[in-house]
Amino acid sequence: MFARGKFIKVFTIVLSLIGILVGIQRPCWSQALQYPDRPVNIVIGFPPAGGAGLSAQVIFPIMATFLGQPCLLNYKPGAISAIAADYVAKQKPDGYTLFWSAEPYLLTKVITDAKILTFKLEDFIDIGAAAFSNLFIVVNAKSPLKTIDEFIEFGRKNPGKLSYSTTGIGGGTHIDTELFGEAANIKFNHIPFPGGAQAMTALLGGHVDMTLSAKPRCESYIKSGMLRALAYMAKERDPQYRDVPTLKEKGYDVESTTWYRLVAPKGGPQSILKKLEDAFDRAVKDQNCMSRLENLGFSADYLNSKETERKIKSELPKYKNILGKLGLVK
């Protein structure tokens, strides 16, 4: 009798504990089912007028229509997007705070400053990637260097005289310019800025001699006659700029592509991540979105979550090797 009473008491306690656990989990299940029931915050690590901002301004209002809630753009520039990444990594993984990550900028920042950053790549989970663009080597239209051949010849004869602007030390444009310099035997003078807008302003103002820029950033200035494109850092010439040679044509095996991926803090419910990926997929494949991105100079390429994850993993060793050679790994 005693044993039976003890068993019933223990069984009652176990049932009570199960009830408590279910009660704790129910809000999480309910939240996932109702997601999203308020605006989604999209954090961007560069100023509004750069490639990250321009692509976000096209994609996320369209994505909002598929989510049924506004996507609010929150700009937190600085430290090659590390400030924004650090902020997002520390947010609750509930799908309401996402990061529009510019690559290879964040990737290279994590490699160069791994010992001092308070976040790592593994703190994020990929939702998808879009808005790919190759870079042009551009100079001020008033520059006496009219062609890439003249530019290279001057740079070789005058070590350290040619300056260039970038979005920061260790960023994609910094690395790619130094790789170009290494291939062409040019010693450059690097002038870093917080974002692409400031880097471009420095070139337009004649404060630096050159910068690398994606078409969305530089095309209007090229068409207006304020800038001159000397070379294109891609496998083939841009169809709209057939008179601009590629570096490969000139014998320099250097390419440069800027692209953007949407990530969330790791640990969120799979059902929420699936809703986000579906909405992002539909937005990027929307005809209006594709047309507007292409008009800005981005390609219509799209990667889903798994493809984006594979691309990051494949590029990681490549950039570790490059950054090591340049002595930028701390």
Protein Blocks (a to p, Z undefined) as FASTA:
>chain_A
ZZmmmmmmmmmmmmmmmmmmmmmmmmmmmmmmmpccbdcddddfbdfklmklmmmmmmmm
mmmmmnopacdddddeeehhllmmmmmmmpccehpaccddddfklmmmmmmmmmmpcbdf
klpccfbdchiadddddddfklmblbfklmmmmmmmmghkaccddebehiaklmmmmmmm
mmnopacdddddfbfklmmmmmmnopafbdcddfklmmmmmmnopaccfbdcdfbdcfkl
mmbccfklnopacdddddddddddehiafklmmmmmmmmmmmmmpmklmmmmmmnopafb
dcdfklmmmmmmmmmmmmmmmmmmnopaZZ
